[in-house]
Amino acid sequence: MADIVELKITLRDVEPQVTRRVQIPGGYSLRRVHDVIQAVMGWYDMHLHDFKVGGKTYGVPDLDGPISFGIRTYDDRNIKLEKLIERGVTAFTYIYDFGDDWTHDVQVMRTLAPEEGVDYPVLLEWSGACPPEDVGGPPGYADFLEAINDPEHEAHEDVVAWNGEVSFDTQFLDMDAVNAMLSRIRASRRKGPRGGK
C-alpha cells in the first residue's frame, strides 16, 4: 500500500461549486481525515460529523452506546484510510453539522509514494469558498447569497448584520488559516503513534 492518498472533496448541492484536492497519509484514521477536511474546507469543527463508507457509519459514537436512532456508529478513530482502500473503497461521504447537513462527496483519486521533502497533508487545489457556519445548509446558503449580494433585498440588512460583513466572496479561502490548521495536524503526526488518530 502506498503511504499517501489523494482525495477530491466536493461539497454537494451548492453553487458556485466548492472542491478541494488533498494528499494525506494513508495511515490516518477517519477522525484525522475529518480534521483535514475541516482545515481545507474552512469549517470551524463546531458540530458533529460522520462518514458513510460501504454501508457503514463512522463517527463519534453516542455516549449512551454505539446505536443511536437505529444506526450503529463505528468509532472513526479505529479505522484507517488505507484499510478502507485495501477493501476496495474508492469513494465515501462525509457529513458535517447534522442540522445543516453539509454533505461532502470524497473520491479517492490515487495512491502514491510520499515525495521527499513534502510534509503531509497538503492542499493541492481548491475552488469556491466554504459557506458560513450555521447558515442553514445548501438552501440557507442560496438564500444568504441572494440577500447579501442584493442591497435592495428585504433581508439584506439582517444578513449583513448576521454575517458581520457587507459582502461574501464566493471565491475566497483563508490560506493562512488553512496552513495554520494543516501545520497543527502535521505537528501532531510527527509526535508519534497518536498522530494518526
N, C-alpha and C positions, 0 to 999 in steps of 0.2 A: 504494500500500500504506500502510495506517495504521501509525503508529510504535509503537503499544502493542498487545500481545496479552494477552488474558485467558485464563488456563488454570485448569482444575479438575483437581486431582491427587487420586486416590483410591488408597489402599493396599489392595491386593487380599487377600482371604481372612483378614481379621482382624475381631474383634468386641471392643469396640464399634468402629464404623466410624471411620476416620481419613481426613479430607479437608482439603484446603487450596485456596483460590481466590486466585490471584495475578494481578497485572498487571505485565508485564515488557516491556522494549523489544524490538521485533521484530528489531532488528539484532543481538541477542545470538546468539552461536554456541550450539550444543547443549552445549558444555562449560560455558558460562556458565549455561545453563538448569540443568545439573547442580548448579552452585554454589547457585543459587536454591532448587532442590528440597531440597538438603541443609540449607540455612538454615531454610526454613519448616517442614520436617518435624521437624527436631530431630535429624537424623543427625549423626555426627561425621566423615564423609568418611574413614573408616579402611579402606575396602575398594574393590575395583574396581566399575565400573558400565558399563552400556551402554544404548543406546536402540535399540529396534526400530521402524523407520519405513518403511512401504511396502515391506516385504520386504528391507530393508537393515538392517545392524547398524552403528551408530556408537558409538565409544567411544575407548579408548586402545589404538591398535594394538600388537600384541605386538612386543617388541624384535627377535624373530627374523624378523619380516615381518608383512605385513597379513593373512595367512591362518593361522588357528590352529584346530585341531580341525575343519578343513574349512570354516570360516566366515570369510569376508572381513569384516574390521572396518575401516570407514572412520573417519578421524580426526574426532572430534566437534568439533574446533576449526575445521574447514574448511567447515562448513555452518551457515548462519544460519536461525533460526526463520522469518523472513519468507519465505525462499526455499522452505521446505517448504510454507508456507501458500499461496504463489503456485502451487505444483504441485498444490494441492487436498488437502493433508493436513489432516484435521480431528481426528485422534486418533493417539496413538502410545503406546508402552510404554517405561517407564524401569525398569531392573532394577538394584538395588544389593546388593552383597555376594553373590558367586556361591556362597557356602556356604549362607547363609541364604535367598538368592533372594527378596529383598523386591521384589515386582512392583507397580509403580505404573501405573495407567491415567491417561493425561494427555489431557484433552479440550480442544480449542480452543473456547472459549465465544463469543468475538467479538474483533474488532479495532476499535480506536478511536483517535482523535487524542489526543495527550497533553493532560492537563489542566494549565493554567497553575498553577505553584506546587507541583506534585506531583513529588517526587523518586523516580523508579522505580529498582528494582522495589518493589512494595508488596504486603503480605499483606492481603487484603480480609476473608476469613472463614476460620474453621477449626473443626474438630471432632475430638475424640479425641487422645489422647496418642500420641506416637511410641513404639513398643516399644523396649526396651533393645537396644543393640548386642549381637551375639553370643548372643542368647537362643535361637537355633535356628529362625529363620523362623516362619511362622504356627503350625505345630504346637507348636513350643517355646514360643511366646508364650502360647498357650492353656494349656499345662501350667504355665507360670510363673504366670499369673494365678490358676489354680486353687490352686496351692500357697501363693502368698504371701497370698491372701485367706482361707485357712483355717488357723488356728493348730493345728488337730488333724491337718492333712495330714502324711503321713510325710516329705515333702520340705520342709516349711515352714522349718525351721531352716536347712537347706542353702541354700534360695533366698534367705532373708533375709541370710545371710552373703555370698552371691554378689552380691546386689543392693546391700548396704550400707544398706538401709532396711527397716523392718518392714512397709511397705505400698507400694503403687504406685497412684497416682491416674491412672485411665484417661481423665480429662478435663482434664489439665494440659498446658500448653505454656509453656515458659520464654520469655516475650515479651521479657525483657531480652536473653537470648542471641540470639533471632531478630533483634531490632532491631540488635544489635551486628554480626551477620553481614551483614545487609542493608546496613548503613551502610558496611561494608568493600567490598561489591560496588558500591554507588553511587559510592564514592570512586574505585574503580579505573576506573569508567566515565567519570568526569569528567577522568581523566588523559589521555585521548586514544584513538587507534585501538586500542591493546591492550586497552582496557576491554571491548570486545565479544568478546574471545577467551575 
